[in-house]
């Protein structure tokens, strides 16, 4: 179990850019066989949400946020060997960012989380062109497609991509996540059958369990 003391220690180190200290904290948790899901939800997700909040309220700079993101990306690589050990089922998911979406940390965490839950994940990363996404869906024939959209200016691209996916693959199940949709009641996905909005990793875990 990750205590508040561990979280605040980690958050402080992350905000101050102390990568070695962050690595030490995570390595210590892994040595103690801490649940990887706890590390993802109680440290990685929680701390990045907090830093995003601080940035939105001018209490953290863009540089602070970018530095924290890069440190977190390196820590995901540190944890990943644990995820590789999980036995995989035949379930497959494609995880991608929308075209012109350059923040891929959230999508990477979602991809890892699927693997942690026993799925095979194809991670496409940031700024993937619409046609390339459609092509790989055709090639891989996944059980699910996950799309990340963090910038509000890209919502139109997201809706266009969903229209194209449903046009070419009518029964394809899709999940969508990202800050562009969190709390934005003006965006409705109801017209797209089989498309679900996922708020966070806890909600994602519930979704995976229901569809595994």
PyMOL commands that place a pseudoatom at each C-alpha (Angstrom):
pseudoatom trace, name=CA, resn=UNK, resi=1, chain=A, elem=C, hetatm=0, pos=[0.000, 0.000, 0.000]
pseudoatom trace, name=CA, resn=UNK, resi=2, chain=A, elem=C, hetatm=0, pos=[1.306, 3.444, -0.948]
pseudoatom trace, name=CA, resn=UNK, resi=3, chain=A, elem=C, hetatm=0, pos=[0.892, 5.863, 1.947]
pseudoatom trace, name=CA, resn=UNK, resi=4, chain=A, elem=C, hetatm=0, pos=[0.313, 9.607, 1.732]
pseudoatom trace, name=CA, resn=UNK, resi=5, chain=A, elem=C, hetatm=0, pos=[3.854, 10.098, 3.038]
pseudoatom trace, name=CA, resn=UNK, resi=6, chain=A, elem=C, hetatm=0, pos=[5.296, 8.160, 0.097]
pseudoatom trace, name=CA, resn=UNK, resi=7, chain=A, elem=C, hetatm=0, pos=[3.102, 10.067, -2.351]
pseudoatom trace, name=CA, resn=UNK, resi=8, chain=A, elem=C, hetatm=0, pos=[4.084, 13.503, -1.039]
pseudoatom trace, name=CA, resn=UNK, resi=9, chain=A, elem=C, hetatm=0, pos=[7.756, 12.509, -0.948]
pseudoatom trace, name=CA, resn=UNK, resi=10, chain=A, elem=C, hetatm=0, pos=[7.495, 11.383, -4.566]
pseudoatom trace, name=CA, resn=UNK, resi=11, chain=A, elem=C, hetatm=0, pos=[5.482, 14.439, -5.671]
pseudoatom trace, name=CA, resn=UNK, resi=12, chain=A, elem=C, hetatm=0, pos=[7.993, 16.803, -4.082]
pseudoatom trace, name=CA, resn=UNK, resi=13, chain=A, elem=C, hetatm=0, pos=[10.908, 15.079, -5.798]
pseudoatom trace, name=CA, resn=UNK, resi=14, chain=A, elem=C, hetatm=0, pos=[9.052, 15.107, -9.123]
pseudoatom trace, name=CA, resn=UNK, resi=15, chain=A, elem=C, hetatm=0, pos=[8.210, 18.819, -8.878]
pseudoatom trace, name=CA, resn=UNK, resi=16, chain=A, elem=C, hetatm=0, pos=[11.812, 19.641, -8.030]
pseudoatom trace, name=CA, resn=UNK, resi=17, chain=A, elem=C, hetatm=0, pos=[13.105, 17.568, -10.923]
pseudoatom trace, name=CA, resn=UNK, resi=18, chain=A, elem=C, hetatm=0, pos=[15.004, 15.156, -8.684]
pseudoatom trace, name=CA, resn=UNK, resi=19, chain=A, elem=C, hetatm=0, pos=[14.988, 12.213, -11.074]
pseudoatom trace, name=CA, resn=UNK, resi=20, chain=A, elem=C, hetatm=0, pos=[17.419, 10.096, -9.033]
pseudoatom trace, name=CA, resn=UNK, resi=21, chain=A, elem=C, hetatm=0, pos=[15.189, 10.442, -5.956]
pseudoatom trace, name=CA, resn=UNK, resi=22, chain=A, elem=C, hetatm=0, pos=[12.100, 9.468, -7.956]
pseudoatom trace, name=CA, resn=UNK, resi=23, chain=A, elem=C, hetatm=0, pos=[13.923, 6.423, -9.320]
pseudoatom trace, name=CA, resn=UNK, resi=24, chain=A, elem=C, hetatm=0, pos=[14.987, 5.477, -5.807]
pseudoatom trace, name=CA, resn=UNK, resi=25, chain=A, elem=C, hetatm=0, pos=[11.388, 5.678, -4.534]
pseudoatom trace, name=CA, resn=UNK, resi=26, chain=A, elem=C, hetatm=0, pos=[10.032, 3.516, -7.366]
pseudoatom trace, name=CA, resn=UNK, resi=27, chain=A, elem=C, hetatm=0, pos=[12.891, 1.016, -7.180]
pseudoatom trace, name=CA, resn=UNK, resi=28, chain=A, elem=C, hetatm=0, pos=[12.281, 0.633, -3.456]
pseudoatom trace, name=CA, resn=UNK, resi=29, chain=A, elem=C, hetatm=0, pos=[8.578, -0.021, -4.027]
pseudoatom trace, name=CA, resn=UNK, resi=30, chain=A, elem=C, hetatm=0, pos=[9.349, -2.617, -6.702]
pseudoatom trace, name=CA, resn=UNK, resi=31, chain=A, elem=C, hetatm=0, pos=[11.843, -4.316, -4.386]
pseudoatom trace, name=CA, resn=UNK, resi=32, chain=A, elem=C, hetatm=0, pos=[9.079, -4.586, -1.796]
pseudoatom trace, name=CA, resn=UNK, resi=33, chain=A, elem=C, hetatm=0, pos=[6.780, -6.099, -4.471]
pseudoatom trace, name=CA, resn=UNK, resi=34, chain=A, elem=C, hetatm=0, pos=[4.348, -3.195, -4.323]
pseudoatom trace, name=CA, resn=UNK, resi=35, chain=A, elem=C, hetatm=0, pos=[1.342, -3.721, -6.579]
pseudoatom trace, name=CA, resn=UNK, resi=36, chain=A, elem=C, hetatm=0, pos=[2.140, -2.172, -9.971]
pseudoatom trace, name=CA, resn=UNK, resi=37, chain=A, elem=C, hetatm=0, pos=[-1.452, -0.930, -10.279]
pseudoatom trace, name=CA, resn=UNK, resi=38, chain=A, elem=C, hetatm=0, pos=[-0.948, 1.025, -7.051]
pseudoatom trace, name=CA, resn=UNK, resi=39, chain=A, elem=C, hetatm=0, pos=[2.208, 2.620, -8.445]
pseudoatom trace, name=CA, resn=UNK, resi=40, chain=A, elem=C, hetatm=0, pos=[0.366, 3.661, -11.594]
pseudoatom trace, name=CA, resn=UNK, resi=41, chain=A, elem=C, hetatm=0, pos=[-2.741, 5.029, -9.877]
pseudoatom trace, name=CA, resn=UNK, resi=42, chain=A, elem=C, hetatm=0, pos=[-1.424, 6.307, -6.532]
pseudoatom trace, name=CA, resn=UNK, resi=43, chain=A, elem=C, hetatm=0, pos=[1.859, 7.775, -7.785]
pseudoatom trace, name=CA, resn=UNK, resi=44, chain=A, elem=C, hetatm=0, pos=[2.067, 8.268, -11.553]
pseudoatom trace, name=CA, resn=UNK, resi=45, chain=A, elem=C, hetatm=0, pos=[-1.521, 9.245, -12.304]
pseudoatom trace, name=CA, resn=UNK, resi=46, chain=A, elem=C, hetatm=0, pos=[-2.153, 11.136, -9.067]
pseudoatom trace, name=CA, resn=UNK, resi=47, chain=A, elem=C, hetatm=0, pos=[1.062, 13.174, -9.254]
pseudoatom trace, name=CA, resn=UNK, resi=48, chain=A, elem=C, hetatm=0, pos=[0.627, 14.139, -12.913]
pseudoatom trace, name=CA, resn=UNK, resi=49, chain=A, elem=C, hetatm=0, pos=[-2.974, 15.202, -12.277]
pseudoatom trace, name=CA, resn=UNK, resi=50, chain=A, elem=C, hetatm=0, pos=[-1.694, 17.356, -9.427]
pseudoatom trace, name=CA, resn=UNK, resi=51, chain=A, elem=C, hetatm=0, pos=[1.052, 18.917, -11.538]
pseudoatom trace, name=CA, resn=UNK, resi=52, chain=A, elem=C, hetatm=0, pos=[-1.479, 19.578, -14.303]
pseudoatom trace, name=CA, resn=UNK, resi=53, chain=A, elem=C, hetatm=0, pos=[-3.688, 21.354, -11.753]
pseudoatom trace, name=CA, resn=UNK, resi=54, chain=A, elem=C, hetatm=0, pos=[-0.760, 23.458, -10.549]
pseudoatom trace, name=CA, resn=UNK, resi=55, chain=A, elem=C, hetatm=0, pos=[0.105, 24.405, -14.132]
pseudoatom trace, name=CA, resn=UNK, resi=56, chain=A, elem=C, hetatm=0, pos=[-3.496, 25.407, -14.892]
pseudoatom trace, name=CA, resn=UNK, resi=57, chain=A, elem=C, hetatm=0, pos=[-3.453, 27.691, -11.834]
pseudoatom trace, name=CA, resn=UNK, resi=58, chain=A, elem=C, hetatm=0, pos=[-0.048, 29.239, -12.667]
pseudoatom trace, name=CA, resn=UNK, resi=59, chain=A, elem=C, hetatm=0, pos=[1.667, 27.514, -9.744]
pseudoatom trace, name=CA, resn=UNK, resi=60, chain=A, elem=C, hetatm=0, pos=[3.912, 25.413, -11.953]
pseudoatom trace, name=CA, resn=UNK, resi=61, chain=A, elem=C, hetatm=0, pos=[5.607, 26.348, -15.210]
pseudoatom trace, name=CA, resn=UNK, resi=62, chain=A, elem=C, hetatm=0, pos=[5.432, 24.614, -18.568]
pseudoatom trace, name=CA, resn=UNK, resi=63, chain=A, elem=C, hetatm=0, pos=[9.035, 23.574, -17.990]
pseudoatom trace, name=CA, resn=UNK, resi=64, chain=A, elem=C, hetatm=0, pos=[8.076, 22.001, -14.640]
pseudoatom trace, name=CA, resn=UNK, resi=65, chain=A, elem=C, hetatm=0, pos=[5.287, 20.033, -16.309]
pseudoatom trace, name=CA, resn=UNK, resi=66, chain=A, elem=C, hetatm=0, pos=[7.481, 18.896, -19.200]
pseudoatom trace, name=CA, resn=UNK, resi=67, chain=A, elem=C, hetatm=0, pos=[10.275, 17.845, -16.852]
pseudoatom trace, name=CA, resn=UNK, resi=68, chain=A, elem=C, hetatm=0, pos=[7.866, 15.863, -14.679]
pseudoatom trace, name=CA, resn=UNK, resi=69, chain=A, elem=C, hetatm=0, pos=[6.454, 14.176, -17.785]
pseudoatom trace, name=CA, resn=UNK, resi=70, chain=A, elem=C, hetatm=0, pos=[9.891, 13.086, -18.991]
pseudoatom trace, name=CA, resn=UNK, resi=71, chain=A, elem=C, hetatm=0, pos=[10.833, 11.756, -15.560]
pseudoatom trace, name=CA, resn=UNK, resi=72, chain=A, elem=C, hetatm=0, pos=[7.582, 9.816, -15.380]
pseudoatom trace, name=CA, resn=UNK, resi=73, chain=A, elem=C, hetatm=0, pos=[8.193, 8.344, -18.835]
pseudoatom trace, name=CA, resn=UNK, resi=74, chain=A, elem=C, hetatm=0, pos=[11.561, 7.020, -17.676]
pseudoatom trace, name=CA, resn=UNK, resi=75, chain=A, elem=C, hetatm=0, pos=[9.931, 5.539, -14.571]
pseudoatom trace, name=CA, resn=UNK, resi=76, chain=A, elem=C, hetatm=0, pos=[7.375, 3.711, -16.718]
pseudoatom trace, name=CA, resn=UNK, resi=77, chain=A, elem=C, hetatm=0, pos=[10.318, 2.008, -18.404]
pseudoatom trace, name=CA, resn=UNK, resi=78, chain=A, elem=C, hetatm=0, pos=[11.656, 1.061, -14.977]
pseudoatom trace, name=CA, resn=UNK, resi=79, chain=A, elem=C, hetatm=0, pos=[8.365, -0.619, -14.039]
pseudoatom trace, name=CA, resn=UNK, resi=80, chain=A, elem=C, hetatm=0, pos=[7.678, -2.197, -17.441]
pseudoatom trace, name=CA, resn=UNK, resi=81, chain=A, elem=C, hetatm=0, pos=[9.620, -5.458, -16.863]
pseudoatom trace, name=CA, resn=UNK, resi=82, chain=A, elem=C, hetatm=0, pos=[7.063, -6.303, -14.155]
pseudoatom trace, name=CA, resn=UNK, resi=83, chain=A, elem=C, hetatm=0, pos=[4.293, -5.866, -16.710]
pseudoatom trace, name=CA, resn=UNK, resi=84, chain=A, elem=C, hetatm=0, pos=[6.042, -8.167, -19.183]
pseudoatom trace, name=CA, resn=UNK, resi=85, chain=A, elem=C, hetatm=0, pos=[5.796, -10.966, -16.626]
pseudoatom trace, name=CA, resn=UNK, resi=86, chain=A, elem=C, hetatm=0, pos=[1.986, -10.900, -16.713]
pseudoatom trace, name=CA, resn=UNK, resi=87, chain=A, elem=C, hetatm=0, pos=[0.464, -13.779, -18.672]
pseudoatom trace, name=CA, resn=UNK, resi=88, chain=A, elem=C, hetatm=0, pos=[-1.412, -12.452, -21.701]
pseudoatom trace, name=CA, resn=UNK, resi=89, chain=A, elem=C, hetatm=0, pos=[-4.774, -13.542, -23.085]
pseudoatom trace, name=CA, resn=UNK, resi=90, chain=A, elem=C, hetatm=0, pos=[-5.875, -13.375, -26.733]
pseudoatom trace, name=CA, resn=UNK, resi=91, chain=A, elem=C, hetatm=0, pos=[-7.421, -9.923, -26.199]
pseudoatom trace, name=CA, resn=UNK, resi=92, chain=A, elem=C, hetatm=0, pos=[-5.848, -7.098, -28.212]
pseudoatom trace, name=CA, resn=UNK, resi=93, chain=A, elem=C, hetatm=0, pos=[-6.115, -3.321, -27.934]
pseudoatom trace, name=CA, resn=UNK, resi=94, chain=A, elem=C, hetatm=0, pos=[-4.692, -0.508, -30.056]
pseudoatom trace, name=CA, resn=UNK, resi=95, chain=A, elem=C, hetatm=0, pos=[-3.832, 2.644, -28.107]
pseudoatom trace, name=CA, resn=UNK, resi=96, chain=A, elem=C, hetatm=0, pos=[-3.115, 5.881, -29.957]
pseudoatom trace, name=CA, resn=UNK, resi=97, chain=A, elem=C, hetatm=0, pos=[-3.145, 9.652, -29.679]
pseudoatom trace, name=CA, resn=UNK, resi=98, chain=A, elem=C, hetatm=0, pos=[-5.244, 11.750, -32.017]
pseudoatom trace, name=CA, resn=UNK, resi=99, chain=A, elem=C, hetatm=0, pos=[-3.573, 13.490, -34.963]
pseudoatom trace, name=CA, resn=UNK, resi=100, chain=A, elem=C, hetatm=0, pos=[-1.734, 16.639, -33.750]
pseudoatom trace, name=CA, resn=UNK, resi=101, chain=A, elem=C, hetatm=0, pos=[-1.813, 15.366, -30.145]
pseudoatom trace, name=CA, resn=UNK, resi=102, chain=A, elem=C, hetatm=0, pos=[1.774, 15.414, -28.877]
pseudoatom trace, name=CA, resn=UNK, resi=103, chain=A, elem=C, hetatm=0, pos=[1.250, 14.451, -25.230]
pseudoatom trace, name=CA, resn=UNK, resi=104, chain=A, elem=C, hetatm=0, pos=[1.457, 10.667, -25.079]
pseudoatom trace, name=CA, resn=UNK, resi=105, chain=A, elem=C, hetatm=0, pos=[2.128, 9.964, -21.390]
pseudoatom trace, name=CA, resn=UNK, resi=106, chain=A, elem=C, hetatm=0, pos=[-1.514, 9.238, -20.540]
pseudoatom trace, name=CA, resn=UNK, resi=107, chain=A, elem=C, hetatm=0, pos=[-1.899, 6.969, -23.564]
pseudoatom trace, name=CA, resn=UNK, resi=108, chain=A, elem=C, hetatm=0, pos=[1.312, 5.128, -22.664]
pseudoatom trace, name=CA, resn=UNK, resi=109, chain=A, elem=C, hetatm=0, pos=[0.033, 4.536, -19.130]
pseudoatom trace, name=CA, resn=UNK, resi=110, chain=A, elem=C, hetatm=0, pos=[-3.248, 3.206, -20.508]
pseudoatom trace, name=CA, resn=UNK, resi=111, chain=A, elem=C, hetatm=0, pos=[-1.366, 0.893, -22.870]
pseudoatom trace, name=CA, resn=UNK, resi=112, chain=A, elem=C, hetatm=0, pos=[0.735, -0.430, -20.007]
pseudoatom trace, name=CA, resn=UNK, resi=113, chain=A, elem=C, hetatm=0, pos=[-2.358, -0.865, -17.851]
pseudoatom trace, name=CA, resn=UNK, resi=114, chain=A, elem=C, hetatm=0, pos=[-4.013, -3.058, -20.462]
pseudoatom trace, name=CA, resn=UNK, resi=115, chain=A, elem=C, hetatm=0, pos=[-0.904, -5.255, -20.540]
pseudoatom trace, name=CA, resn=UNK, resi=116, chain=A, elem=C, hetatm=0, pos=[-0.915, -5.367, -16.771]
pseudoatom trace, name=CA, resn=UNK, resi=117, chain=A, elem=C, hetatm=0, pos=[-4.487, -6.658, -16.988]
pseudoatom trace, name=CA, resn=UNK, resi=118, chain=A, elem=C, hetatm=0, pos=[-3.452, -9.411, -19.401]
pseudoatom trace, name=CA, resn=UNK, resi=119, chain=A, elem=C, hetatm=0, pos=[-4.214, -7.817, -22.785]
pseudoatom trace, name=CA, resn=UNK, resi=120, chain=A, elem=C, hetatm=0, pos=[-1.864, -7.460, -25.760]
pseudoatom trace, name=CA, resn=UNK, resi=121, chain=A, elem=C, hetatm=0, pos=[-1.426, -3.763, -26.478]
pseudoatom trace, name=CA, resn=UNK, resi=122, chain=A, elem=C, hetatm=0, pos=[-0.308, -2.107, -29.712]
pseudoatom trace, name=CA, resn=UNK, resi=123, chain=A, elem=C, hetatm=0, pos=[0.869, 1.388, -28.723]
pseudoatom trace, name=CA, resn=UNK, resi=124, chain=A, elem=C, hetatm=0, pos=[1.084, 3.917, -31.577]
pseudoatom trace, name=CA, resn=UNK, resi=125, chain=A, elem=C, hetatm=0, pos=[2.059, 6.964, -29.525]
pseudoatom trace, name=CA, resn=UNK, resi=126, chain=A, elem=C, hetatm=0, pos=[1.698, 10.671, -30.264]
pseudoatom trace, name=CA, resn=UNK, resi=127, chain=A, elem=C, hetatm=0, pos=[0.460, 12.458, -33.379]
pseudoatom trace, name=CA, resn=UNK, resi=128, chain=A, elem=C, hetatm=0, pos=[-0.690, 9.411, -35.351]
pseudoatom trace, name=CA, resn=UNK, resi=129, chain=A, elem=C, hetatm=0, pos=[-2.346, 10.355, -38.672]
pseudoatom trace, name=CA, resn=UNK, resi=130, chain=A, elem=C, hetatm=0, pos=[-5.959, 9.310, -39.099]
pseudoatom trace, name=CA, resn=UNK, resi=131, chain=A, elem=C, hetatm=0, pos=[-5.299, 7.120, -42.142]
pseudoatom trace, name=CA, resn=UNK, resi=132, chain=A, elem=C, hetatm=0, pos=[-2.528, 5.261, -40.311]
pseudoatom trace, name=CA, resn=UNK, resi=133, chain=A, elem=C, hetatm=0, pos=[-4.867, 4.530, -37.403]
pseudoatom trace, name=CA, resn=UNK, resi=134, chain=A, elem=C, hetatm=0, pos=[-7.513, 3.189, -39.770]
pseudoatom trace, name=CA, resn=UNK, resi=135, chain=A, elem=C, hetatm=0, pos=[-4.937, 1.060, -41.590]
pseudoatom trace, name=CA, resn=UNK, resi=136, chain=A, elem=C, hetatm=0, pos=[-3.615, -0.573, -38.435]
pseudoatom trace, name=CA, resn=UNK, resi=137, chain=A, elem=C, hetatm=0, pos=[-7.144, -1.283, -37.182]
pseudoatom trace, name=CA, resn=UNK, resi=138, chain=A, elem=C, hetatm=0, pos=[-7.715, -3.111, -40.478]
pseudoatom trace, name=CA, resn=UNK, resi=139, chain=A, elem=C, hetatm=0, pos=[-4.421, -5.021, -40.107]
pseudoatom trace, name=CA, resn=UNK, resi=140, chain=A, elem=C, hetatm=0, pos=[-4.591, -5.911, -36.425]
pseudoatom trace, name=CA, resn=UNK, resi=141, chain=A, elem=C, hetatm=0, pos=[-8.362, -6.441, -36.028]
pseudoatom trace, name=CA, resn=UNK, resi=142, chain=A, elem=C, hetatm=0, pos=[-8.277, -5.459, -32.328]
pseudoatom trace, name=CA, resn=UNK, resi=143, chain=A, elem=C, hetatm=0, pos=[-10.964, -6.163, -29.763]
pseudoatom trace, name=CA, resn=UNK, resi=144, chain=A, elem=C, hetatm=0, pos=[-10.737, -2.509, -28.738]
pseudoatom trace, name=CA, resn=UNK, resi=145, chain=A, elem=C, hetatm=0, pos=[-9.284, 0.837, -29.835]
pseudoatom trace, name=CA, resn=UNK, resi=146, chain=A, elem=C, hetatm=0, pos=[-8.259, 3.486, -27.299]
pseudoatom trace, name=CA, resn=UNK, resi=147, chain=A, elem=C, hetatm=0, pos=[-7.836, 7.137, -28.317]
pseudoatom trace, name=CA, resn=UNK, resi=148, chain=A, elem=C, hetatm=0, pos=[-6.215, 9.902, -26.266]
pseudoatom trace, name=CA, resn=UNK, resi=149, chain=A, elem=C, hetatm=0, pos=[-7.131, 13.575, -26.740]
pseudoatom trace, name=CA, resn=UNK, resi=150, chain=A, elem=C, hetatm=0, pos=[-5.765, 16.195, -24.354]
pseudoatom trace, name=CA, resn=UNK, resi=151, chain=A, elem=C, hetatm=0, pos=[-5.988, 19.466, -26.312]
pseudoatom trace, name=CA, resn=UNK, resi=152, chain=A, elem=C, hetatm=0, pos=[-9.428, 21.049, -26.824]
pseudoatom trace, name=CA, resn=UNK, resi=153, chain=A, elem=C, hetatm=0, pos=[-8.436, 22.276, -30.285]
pseudoatom trace, name=CA, resn=UNK, resi=154, chain=A, elem=C, hetatm=0, pos=[-8.141, 18.651, -31.388]
pseudoatom trace, name=CA, resn=UNK, resi=155, chain=A, elem=C, hetatm=0, pos=[-11.678, 17.607, -30.427]
pseudoatom trace, name=CA, resn=UNK, resi=156, chain=A, elem=C, hetatm=0, pos=[-12.901, 18.131, -33.992]
pseudoatom trace, name=CA, resn=UNK, resi=157, chain=A, elem=C, hetatm=0, pos=[-10.200, 15.722, -35.175]
pseudoatom trace, name=CA, resn=UNK, resi=158, chain=A, elem=C, hetatm=0, pos=[-11.301, 13.205, -32.562]
pseudoatom trace, name=CA, resn=UNK, resi=159, chain=A, elem=C, hetatm=0, pos=[-14.934, 13.344, -33.696]
pseudoatom trace, name=CA, resn=UNK, resi=160, chain=A, elem=C, hetatm=0, pos=[-13.863, 13.003, -37.334]
pseudoatom trace, name=CA, resn=UNK, resi=161, chain=A, elem=C, hetatm=0, pos=[-11.735, 9.960, -36.484]
pseudoatom trace, name=CA, resn=UNK, resi=162, chain=A, elem=C, hetatm=0, pos=[-14.614, 8.348, -34.606]
pseudoatom trace, name=CA, resn=UNK, resi=163, chain=A, elem=C, hetatm=0, pos=[-16.873, 8.940, -37.616]
pseudoatom trace, name=CA, resn=UNK, resi=164, chain=A, elem=C, hetatm=0, pos=[-14.346, 7.271, -39.922]
pseudoatom trace, name=CA, resn=UNK, resi=165, chain=A, elem=C, hetatm=0, pos=[-13.814, 4.316, -37.575]
pseudoatom trace, name=CA, resn=UNK, resi=166, chain=A, elem=C, hetatm=0, pos=[-17.556, 3.718, -37.310]
pseudoatom trace, name=CA, resn=UNK, resi=167, chain=A, elem=C, hetatm=0, pos=[-17.940, 4.116, -41.058]
pseudoatom trace, name=CA, resn=UNK, resi=168, chain=A, elem=C, hetatm=0, pos=[-15.274, 1.515, -41.868]
pseudoatom trace, name=CA, resn=UNK, resi=169, chain=A, elem=C, hetatm=0, pos=[-15.611, -0.711, -38.783]
pseudoatom trace, name=CA, resn=UNK, resi=170, chain=A, elem=C, hetatm=0, pos=[-19.227, -0.359, -37.537]
pseudoatom trace, name=CA, resn=UNK, resi=171, chain=A, elem=C, hetatm=0, pos=[-18.939, -2.861, -34.661]
pseudoatom trace, name=CA, resn=UNK, resi=172, chain=A, elem=C, hetatm=0, pos=[-15.489, -1.732, -33.452]
pseudoatom trace, name=CA, resn=UNK, resi=173, chain=A, elem=C, hetatm=0, pos=[-15.491, -0.936, -29.722]
pseudoatom trace, name=CA, resn=UNK, resi=174, chain=A, elem=C, hetatm=0, pos=[-13.650, 2.272, -28.831]
pseudoatom trace, name=CA, resn=UNK, resi=175, chain=A, elem=C, hetatm=0, pos=[-12.660, 3.994, -25.607]
pseudoatom trace, name=CA, resn=UNK, resi=176, chain=A, elem=C, hetatm=0, pos=[-11.692, 7.653, -25.431]
pseudoatom trace, name=CA, resn=UNK, resi=177, chain=A, elem=C, hetatm=0, pos=[-9.811, 9.530, -22.716]
pseudoatom trace, name=CA, resn=UNK, resi=178, chain=A, elem=C, hetatm=0, pos=[-7.884, 12.711, -22.048]
pseudoatom trace, name=CA, resn=UNK, resi=179, chain=A, elem=C, hetatm=0, pos=[-8.175, 16.124, -20.483]
pseudoatom trace, name=CA, resn=UNK, resi=180, chain=A, elem=C, hetatm=0, pos=[-9.942, 17.612, -23.517]
pseudoatom trace, name=CA, resn=UNK, resi=181, chain=A, elem=C, hetatm=0, pos=[-13.064, 15.674, -22.557]
pseudoatom trace, name=CA, resn=UNK, resi=182, chain=A, elem=C, hetatm=0, pos=[-12.761, 15.526, -18.766]
pseudoatom trace, name=CA, resn=UNK, resi=183, chain=A, elem=C, hetatm=0, pos=[-15.485, 17.749, -17.360]
pseudoatom trace, name=CA, resn=UNK, resi=184, chain=A, elem=C, hetatm=0, pos=[-16.472, 19.125, -20.784]
pseudoatom trace, name=CA, resn=UNK, resi=185, chain=A, elem=C, hetatm=0, pos=[-20.238, 18.661, -20.952]
pseudoatom trace, name=CA, resn=UNK, resi=186, chain=A, elem=C, hetatm=0, pos=[-20.405, 20.282, -24.408]
pseudoatom trace, name=CA, resn=UNK, resi=187, chain=A, elem=C, hetatm=0, pos=[-18.853, 17.208, -26.036]
pseudoatom trace, name=CA, resn=UNK, resi=188, chain=A, elem=C, hetatm=0, pos=[-21.163, 14.246, -26.531]
pseudoatom trace, name=CA, resn=UNK, resi=189, chain=A, elem=C, hetatm=0, pos=[-20.088, 10.814, -27.713]
pseudoatom trace, name=CA, resn=UNK, resi=190, chain=A, elem=C, hetatm=0, pos=[-23.607, 9.395, -27.446]
pseudoatom trace, name=CA, resn=UNK, resi=191, chain=A, elem=C, hetatm=0, pos=[-24.129, 9.390, -31.199]
pseudoatom trace, name=CA, resn=UNK, resi=192, chain=A, elem=C, hetatm=0, pos=[-21.295, 6.879, -31.599]
pseudoatom trace, name=CA, resn=UNK, resi=193, chain=A, elem=C, hetatm=0, pos=[-22.428, 3.352, -30.792]
pseudoatom trace, name=CA, resn=UNK, resi=194, chain=A, elem=C, hetatm=0, pos=[-19.847, 1.322, -28.893]
pseudoatom trace, name=CA, resn=UNK, resi=195, chain=A, elem=C, hetatm=0, pos=[-17.751, 4.352, -27.860]
pseudoatom trace, name=CA, resn=UNK, resi=196, chain=A, elem=C, hetatm=0, pos=[-17.066, 4.842, -24.138]
pseudoatom trace, name=CA, resn=UNK, resi=197, chain=A, elem=C, hetatm=0, pos=[-15.387, 7.726, -22.335]
pseudoatom trace, name=CA, resn=UNK, resi=198, chain=A, elem=C, hetatm=0, pos=[-12.946, 6.648, -19.607]
pseudoatom trace, name=CA, resn=UNK, resi=199, chain=A, elem=C, hetatm=0, pos=[-12.053, 9.220, -16.943]
pseudoatom trace, name=CA, resn=UNK, resi=200, chain=A, elem=C, hetatm=0, pos=[-9.119, 7.556, -15.167]
pseudoatom trace, name=CA, resn=UNK, resi=201, chain=A, elem=C, hetatm=0, pos=[-7.240, 4.315, -14.512]
pseudoatom trace, name=CA, resn=UNK, resi=202, chain=A, elem=C, hetatm=0, pos=[-9.691, 3.133, -11.840]
pseudoatom trace, name=CA, resn=UNK, resi=203, chain=A, elem=C, hetatm=0, pos=[-12.544, 3.433, -14.340]
pseudoatom trace, name=CA, resn=UNK, resi=204, chain=A, elem=C, hetatm=0, pos=[-10.353, 1.783, -16.973]
pseudoatom trace, name=CA, resn=UNK, resi=205, chain=A, elem=C, hetatm=0, pos=[-9.776, -1.220, -14.719]
pseudoatom trace, name=CA, resn=UNK, resi=206, chain=A, elem=C, hetatm=0, pos=[-13.526, -1.662, -14.259]
pseudoatom trace, name=CA, resn=UNK, resi=207, chain=A, elem=C, hetatm=0, pos=[-14.015, -1.474, -18.018]
pseudoatom trace, name=CA, resn=UNK, resi=208, chain=A, elem=C, hetatm=0, pos=[-11.274, -4.043, -18.715]
pseudoatom trace, name=CA, resn=UNK, resi=209, chain=A, elem=C, hetatm=0, pos=[-12.681, -6.489, -16.166]
pseudoatom trace, name=CA, resn=UNK, resi=210, chain=A, elem=C, hetatm=0, pos=[-16.130, -6.263, -17.784]
pseudoatom trace, name=CA, resn=UNK, resi=211, chain=A, elem=C, hetatm=0, pos=[-14.753, -6.873, -21.279]
pseudoatom trace, name=CA, resn=UNK, resi=212, chain=A, elem=C, hetatm=0, pos=[-12.080, -9.494, -20.630]
for i in range(1, 212): cmd.bond("trace and resi %d" % i, "trace and resi %d" % (i + 1))
show_as sticks, trace
zoom trace
